[in-house]
Amino acid sequence: MSRAGNCHDNAVAESFFATIKTRIIKRKIYSTRNDAKAEIFNFIEMFYNPKKHHSHTGSASPAKFEEAYFSELYTV
């Protein structure tokens, strides 16, 4: 970890949370905490992990990257 104010160590997390804020949470008021949790969970599991491509994983979705990683790991 770097010093406070240095954004290089958490750029991926910051990008992820910015995406959630702009696509899901922005200008929404949830009636219950469980409604908010369910919508965020659905966004992560139904869109972000299986479909969204990321430059830091070689333009693969997190699900495909993880699948390739574990298949390579177990074949060695």
Distance bins in CASP14 RR format, pairs under 12 A and 6 or more apart:
PFRMAT RR
TARGET T0000
AUTHOR 0000-0000-0000
RMODE 2
METHOD distances of the structure
MODEL  1
1 7 0 0 0 0 0 1 0 0 0 0 0
1 8 0 0 0 0 0 1 0 0 0 0 0
1 9 1 0 1 0 0 0 0 0 0 0 0
1 10 0 0 0 0 1 0 0 0 0 0 0
2 8 1 0 0 1 0 0 0 0 0 0 0
2 9 1 0 1 0 0 0 0 0 0 0 0
2 10 0 0 0 0 1 0 0 0 0 0 0
2 11 0 0 0 0 0 1 0 0 0 0 0
3 9 0 0 0 0 1 0 0 0 0 0 0
4 10 0 0 0 0 0 1 0 0 0 0 0
5 14 0 0 0 0 0 1 0 0 0 0 0
6 14 0 0 0 0 0 1 0 0 0 0 0
7 13 0 0 0 0 0 1 0 0 0 0 0
7 14 1 0 0 1 0 0 0 0 0 0 0
7 15 0 0 0 0 0 1 0 0 0 0 0
7 18 0 0 0 0 0 1 0 0 0 0 0
8 14 0 0 0 0 0 1 0 0 0 0 0
10 16 0 0 0 0 1 0 0 0 0 0 0
10 17 0 0 0 0 1 0 0 0 0 0 0
10 18 0 0 0 0 0 1 0 0 0 0 0
11 17 0 0 0 0 0 1 0 0 0 0 0
11 18 0 0 0 0 0 1 0 0 0 0 0
11 54 0 0 0 0 0 1 0 0 0 0 0
11 55 0 0 0 0 0 1 0 0 0 0 0
11 56 0 0 0 0 1 0 0 0 0 0 0
12 18 0 0 0 0 0 1 0 0 0 0 0
12 19 0 0 0 0 0 1 0 0 0 0 0
12 54 0 0 0 0 1 0 0 0 0 0 0
12 55 0 0 0 0 0 1 0 0 0 0 0
12 56 1 0 0 1 0 0 0 0 0 0 0
12 57 0 0 0 0 1 0 0 0 0 0 0
12 62 0 0 0 0 0 1 0 0 0 0 0
13 19 0 0 0 0 0 1 0 0 0 0 0
13 20 0 0 0 0 0 1 0 0 0 0 0
13 56 0 0 0 0 0 1 0 0 0 0 0
14 20 0 0 0 0 0 1 0 0 0 0 0
14 21 0 0 0 0 0 1 0 0 0 0 0
15 21 0 0 0 0 0 1 0 0 0 0 0
15 22 0 0 0 0 0 1 0 0 0 0 0
15 48 0 0 0 0 0 1 0 0 0 0 0
15 52 0 0 0 0 0 1 0 0 0 0 0
15 54 0 0 0 0 1 0 0 0 0 0 0
15 55 0 0 0 0 1 0 0 0 0 0 0
15 56 0 0 0 0 1 0 0 0 0 0 0
16 22 0 0 0 0 0 1 0 0 0 0 0
16 23 0 0 0 0 0 1 0 0 0 0 0
16 24 0 0 0 0 0 1 0 0 0 0 0
16 40 0 0 0 0 0 1 0 0 0 0 0
16 43 0 0 0 0 0 1 0 0 0 0 0
16 44 0 0 0 0 1 0 0 0 0 0 0
16 48 1 0 0 1 0 0 0 0 0 0 0
16 49 0 0 0 0 0 1 0 0 0 0 0
16 52 0 0 0 0 1 0 0 0 0 0 0
16 54 0 0 0 0 1 0 0 0 0 0 0
16 56 0 0 0 0 0 1 0 0 0 0 0
16 62 0 0 0 0 1 0 0 0 0 0 0
17 23 0 0 0 0 0 1 0 0 0 0 0
17 24 0 0 0 0 0 1 0 0 0 0 0
17 25 0 0 0 0 1 0 0 0 0 0 0
17 26 0 0 0 0 0 1 0 0 0 0 0
17 40 0 0 0 0 0 1 0 0 0 0 0
17 43 0 0 0 0 0 1 0 0 0 0 0
17 44 0 0 0 0 0 1 0 0 0 0 0
17 48 0 0 0 0 0 1 0 0 0 0 0
18 24 0 0 0 0 0 1 0 0 0 0 0
18 25 0 0 0 0 0 1 0 0 0 0 0
18 26 0 0 0 0 0 1 0 0 0 0 0
19 25 0 0 0 0 0 1 0 0 0 0 0
19 26 0 0 0 0 0 1 0 0 0 0 0
19 40 0 0 0 0 0 1 0 0 0 0 0
19 43 0 0 0 0 1 0 0 0 0 0 0
19 44 0 0 0 0 0 1 0 0 0 0 0
19 47 0 0 0 0 1 0 0 0 0 0 0
19 48 1 0 0 1 0 0 0 0 0 0 0
19 52 0 0 0 0 1 0 0 0 0 0 0
19 54 0 0 0 0 0 1 0 0 0 0 0
20 26 0 0 0 0 1 0 0 0 0 0 0
20 28 0 0 0 0 0 1 0 0 0 0 0
20 36 0 0 0 0 0 1 0 0 0 0 0
20 39 0 0 0 0 1 0 0 0 0 0 0
20 40 1 0 0 1 0 0 0 0 0 0 0
20 41 0 0 0 0 0 1 0 0 0 0 0
20 42 0 0 0 0 0 1 0 0 0 0 0
20 43 1 0 0 1 0 0 0 0 0 0 0
20 44 1 0 0 1 0 0 0 0 0 0 0
20 47 0 0 0 0 0 1 0 0 0 0 0
20 48 0 0 0 0 1 0 0 0 0 0 0
20 52 0 0 0 0 0 1 0 0 0 0 0
21 27 0 0 0 0 0 1 0 0 0 0 0
21 28 0 0 0 0 0 1 0 0 0 0 0
21 40 0 0 0 0 0 1 0 0 0 0 0
21 43 0 0 0 0 0 1 0 0 0 0 0
22 28 0 0 0 0 0 1 0 0 0 0 0
22 43 0 0 0 0 0 1 0 0 0 0 0
23 39 0 0 0 0 0 1 0 0 0 0 0
23 40 0 0 0 0 0 1 0 0 0 0 0
23 42 0 0 0 0 0 1 0 0 0 0 0
23 43 1 0 0 1 0 0 0 0 0 0 0
23 44 0 0 0 0 0 1 0 0 0 0 0
23 47 0 0 0 0 1 0 0 0 0 0 0
23 48 0 0 0 0 1 0 0 0 0 0 0
23 52 0 0 0 0 0 1 0 0 0 0 0
24 30 0 0 0 0 0 1 0 0 0 0 0
24 35 0 0 0 0 0 1 0 0 0 0 0
24 36 0 0 0 0 1 0 0 0 0 0 0
24 37 0 0 0 0 0 1 0 0 0 0 0
24 38 0 0 0 0 0 1 0 0 0 0 0
24 39 1 0 0 1 0 0 0 0 0 0 0
24 40 1 0 0 1 0 0 0 0 0 0 0
24 41 0 0 0 0 0 1 0 0 0 0 0
24 42 0 0 0 0 1 0 0 0 0 0 0
24 43 1 0 1 0 0 0 0 0 0 0 0
24 44 0 0 0 0 1 0 0 0 0 0 0
24 46 0 0 0 0 0 1 0 0 0 0 0
24 47 0 0 0 0 1 0 0 0 0 0 0
24 48 0 0 0 0 1 0 0 0 0 0 0
25 35 0 0 0 0 0 1 0 0 0 0 0
25 36 1 0 0 1 0 0 0 0 0 0 0
25 37 0 0 0 0 0 1 0 0 0 0 0
25 39 0 0 0 0 1 0 0 0 0 0 0
25 40 1 0 0 1 0 0 0 0 0 0 0
25 43 0 0 0 0 1 0 0 0 0 0 0
28 35 0 0 0 0 1 0 0 0 0 0 0
28 36 0 0 0 0 1 0 0 0 0 0 0
28 39 0 0 0 0 1 0 0 0 0 0 0
28 40 0 0 0 0 0 1 0 0 0 0 0
28 43 0 0 0 0 0 1 0 0 0 0 0
29 35 0 0 0 0 1 0 0 0 0 0 0
29 36 0 0 0 0 1 0 0 0 0 0 0
30 36 1 0 1 0 0 0 0 0 0 0 0
30 37 0 0 0 0 1 0 0 0 0 0 0
30 38 0 0 0 0 1 0 0 0 0 0 0
30 39 1 0 0 1 0 0 0 0 0 0 0
30 40 0 0 0 0 1 0 0 0 0 0 0
31 38 0 0 0 0 0 1 0 0 0 0 0
31 39 0 0 0 0 0 1 0 0 0 0 0
32 38 0 0 0 0 1 0 0 0 0 0 0
32 39 0 0 0 0 0 1 0 0 0 0 0
33 39 0 0 0 0 0 1 0 0 0 0 0
33 40 0 0 0 0 0 1 0 0 0 0 0
34 40 0 0 0 0 0 1 0 0 0 0 0
34 41 0 0 0 0 0 1 0 0 0 0 0
35 41 0 0 0 0 0 1 0 0 0 0 0
35 42 0 0 0 0 0 1 0 0 0 0 0
36 42 0 0 0 0 0 1 0 0 0 0 0
36 43 0 0 0 0 0 1 0 0 0 0 0
37 43 0 0 0 0 0 1 0 0 0 0 0
37 44 0 0 0 0 0 1 0 0 0 0 0
37 45 0 0 0 0 0 1 0 0 0 0 0
38 44 0 0 0 0 0 1 0 0 0 0 0
38 45 0 0 0 0 0 1 0 0 0 0 0
38 46 0 0 0 0 0 1 0 0 0 0 0
39 45 0 0 0 0 0 1 0 0 0 0 0
39 46 0 0 0 0 0 1 0 0 0 0 0
39 47 0 0 0 0 0 1 0 0 0 0 0
40 46 0 0 0 0 0 1 0 0 0 0 0
40 47 0 0 0 0 0 1 0 0 0 0 0
40 48 0 0 0 0 1 0 0 0 0 0 0
41 47 0 0 0 0 0 1 0 0 0 0 0
41 48 0 0 0 0 0 1 0 0 0 0 0
41 49 0 0 0 0 0 1 0 0 0 0 0
42 48 0 0 0 0 1 0 0 0 0 0 0
42 49 0 0 0 0 0 1 0 0 0 0 0
42 50 0 0 0 0 0 1 0 0 0 0 0
43 49 0 0 0 0 1 0 0 0 0 0 0
43 50 0 0 0 0 0 1 0 0 0 0 0
43 51 0 0 0 0 0 1 0 0 0 0 0
43 52 0 0 0 0 1 0 0 0 0 0 0
44 50 0 0 0 0 1 0 0 0 0 0 0
44 51 0 0 0 0 0 1 0 0 0 0 0
44 52 0 0 0 0 1 0 0 0 0 0 0
44 62 0 0 0 0 1 0 0 0 0 0 0
44 63 0 0 0 0 0 1 0 0 0 0 0
45 51 0 0 0 0 0 1 0 0 0 0 0
45 52 0 0 0 0 0 1 0 0 0 0 0
45 62 0 0 0 0 0 1 0 0 0 0 0
45 63 0 0 0 0 1 0 0 0 0 0 0
46 52 0 0 0 0 0 1 0 0 0 0 0
46 61 0 0 0 0 0 1 0 0 0 0 0
46 63 0 0 0 0 0 1 0 0 0 0 0
47 53 0 0 0 0 0 1 0 0 0 0 0
47 61 0 0 0 0 1 0 0 0 0 0 0
47 62 0 0 0 0 0 1 0 0 0 0 0
47 63 0 0 0 0 0 1 0 0 0 0 0
48 54 0 0 0 0 1 0 0 0 0 0 0
48 61 0 0 0 0 1 0 0 0 0 0 0
48 62 1 0 0 1 0 0 0 0 0 0 0
48 63 0 0 0 0 1 0 0 0 0 0 0
49 57 0 0 0 0 0 1 0 0 0 0 0
49 60 0 0 0 0 0 1 0 0 0 0 0
49 61 1 0 0 1 0 0 0 0 0 0 0
49 62 1 0 1 0 0 0 0 0 0 0 0
49 63 1 0 1 0 0 0 0 0 0 0 0
49 64 0 0 0 0 1 0 0 0 0 0 0
49 65 0 0 0 0 1 0 0 0 0 0 0
49 66 0 0 0 0 1 0 0 0 0 0 0
49 67 0 0 0 0 0 1 0 0 0 0 0
50 60 0 0 0 0 0 1 0 0 0 0 0
50 61 1 0 1 0 0 0 0 0 0 0 0
50 62 1 0 0 1 0 0 0 0 0 0 0
50 63 1 0 1 0 0 0 0 0 0 0 0
50 64 0 0 0 0 1 0 0 0 0 0 0
50 65 0 0 0 0 0 1 0 0 0 0 0
50 66 0 0 0 0 0 1 0 0 0 0 0
50 67 0 0 0 0 0 1 0 0 0 0 0
51 60 0 0 0 0 0 1 0 0 0 0 0
51 61 1 0 1 0 0 0 0 0 0 0 0
51 62 0 0 0 0 1 0 0 0 0 0 0
51 63 0 0 0 0 1 0 0 0 0 0 0
51 64 0 0 0 0 1 0 0 0 0 0 0
52 59 0 0 0 0 0 1 0 0 0 0 0
52 60 0 0 0 0 0 1 0 0 0 0 0
52 61 1 0 1 0 0 0 0 0 0 0 0
52 62 1 0 0 1 0 0 0 0 0 0 0
52 63 0 0 0 0 1 0 0 0 0 0 0
52 64 0 0 0 0 0 1 0 0 0 0 0
52 65 0 0 0 0 0 1 0 0 0 0 0
53 59 1 0 1 0 0 0 0 0 0 0 0
53 60 1 0 0 1 0 0 0 0 0 0 0
53 61 1 0 1 0 0 0 0 0 0 0 0
53 62 0 0 0 0 1 0 0 0 0 0 0
53 63 0 0 0 0 0 1 0 0 0 0 0
53 64 0 0 0 0 1 0 0 0 0 0 0
53 65 0 0 0 0 1 0 0 0 0 0 0
54 60 1 0 0 1 0 0 0 0 0 0 0
54 61 1 0 0 1 0 0 0 0 0 0 0
54 62 1 0 0 1 0 0 0 0 0 0 0
54 63 0 0 0 0 0 1 0 0 0 0 0
54 64 0 0 0 0 0 1 0 0 0 0 0
54 65 1 0 0 1 0 0 0 0 0 0 0
54 66 0 0 0 0 0 1 0 0 0 0 0
55 61 0 0 0 0 0 1 0 0 0 0 0
55 65 0 0 0 0 0 1 0 0 0 0 0
56 62 0 0 0 0 0 1 0 0 0 0 0
56 65 0 0 0 0 1 0 0 0 0 0 0
57 63 0 0 0 0 0 1 0 0 0 0 0
57 64 0 0 0 0 1 0 0 0 0 0 0
57 65 1 0 1 0 0 0 0 0 0 0 0
57 66 0 0 0 0 1 0 0 0 0 0 0
57 67 0 0 0 0 0 1 0 0 0 0 0
57 68 0 0 0 0 1 0 0 0 0 0 0
57 69 0 0 0 0 1 0 0 0 0 0 0
58 64 0 0 0 0 1 0 0 0 0 0 0
58 65 1 0 0 1 0 0 0 0 0 0 0
58 68 0 0 0 0 0 1 0 0 0 0 0
59 65 0 0 0 0 1 0 0 0 0 0 0
60 66 0 0 0 0 1 0 0 0 0 0 0
60 67 0 0 0 0 1 0 0 0 0 0 0
60 68 1 0 0 1 0 0 0 0 0 0 0
60 69 0 0 0 0 1 0 0 0 0 0 0
61 67 0 0 0 0 1 0 0 0 0 0 0
61 68 0 0 0 0 0 1 0 0 0 0 0
62 68 0 0 0 0 0 1 0 0 0 0 0
62 69 0 0 0 0 0 1 0 0 0 0 0
63 69 0 0 0 0 0 1 0 0 0 0 0
63 70 0 0 0 0 0 1 0 0 0 0 0
64 70 0 0 0 0 0 1 0 0 0 0 0
64 71 0 0 0 0 0 1 0 0 0 0 0
65 71 0 0 0 0 0 1 0 0 0 0 0
65 72 0 0 0 0 0 1 0 0 0 0 0
66 72 0 0 0 0 0 1 0 0 0 0 0
66 73 0 0 0 0 0 1 0 0 0 0 0
67 73 0 0 0 0 0 1 0 0 0 0 0
67 74 0 0 0 0 0 1 0 0 0 0 0
68 74 0 0 0 0 0 1 0 0 0 0 0
68 75 0 0 0 0 0 1 0 0 0 0 0
69 75 0 0 0 0 0 1 0 0 0 0 0
69 76 0 0 0 0 0 1 0 0 0 0 0
70 76 0 0 0 0 0 1 0 0 0 0 0
END
